[in-house]
Amino acid sequence: MAEGDTLLSVDYEIFGKVQGVFFRKYTQAEGKKLGLVGWVQNTDRGTVQGQLQGPISKVRHMQEWLETRGSPKSHIDKANFSNEKVILKLDYSDFQIVK
């Protein structure tokens, strides 16, 4: 398997004005567009958190999107990524919004 095809899993939490601005919907759409799987949800701390899984290059693209773009009305202060690890297979079949 080439480096770009290696599967990666990473957790994320996004801080800023990210609730009530369709952040989850846009995150799901961007993840699906990139062919990633995982989930996204609001937290009671006013942040958005979730997990991404897919090829390294696509995960990196999504991390940059989460850190710098988000939804049109969002304002991202900070993006934390954690628990990054190489995986052998995907744990999800889709990219879900968790309520």
ZIWO-V644754 format. One record per run of one state. SS is the DSSP state (alpha for helix, beta for strand, coil for the rest). FROM is the first residue (numbers start at 1). LEN is the number of residues. If there is no record, write none. Layout:
BEGIN
{{SS | FROM | LEN} {SS | FROM | LEN}}
END
This chain:
BEGIN
{{coil | 1 | 2} {alpha | 3 | 3} {coil | 6 | 1} {beta | 7 | 11} {coil | 18 | 5} {alpha | 23 | 11} {coil | 34 | 3} {beta | 37 | 6} {coil | 43 | 5} {beta | 48 | 8} {alpha | 56 | 13} {coil | 69 | 6} {beta | 75 | 13} {coil | 88 | 7} {beta | 95 | 3} {coil | 98 | 2}}
END
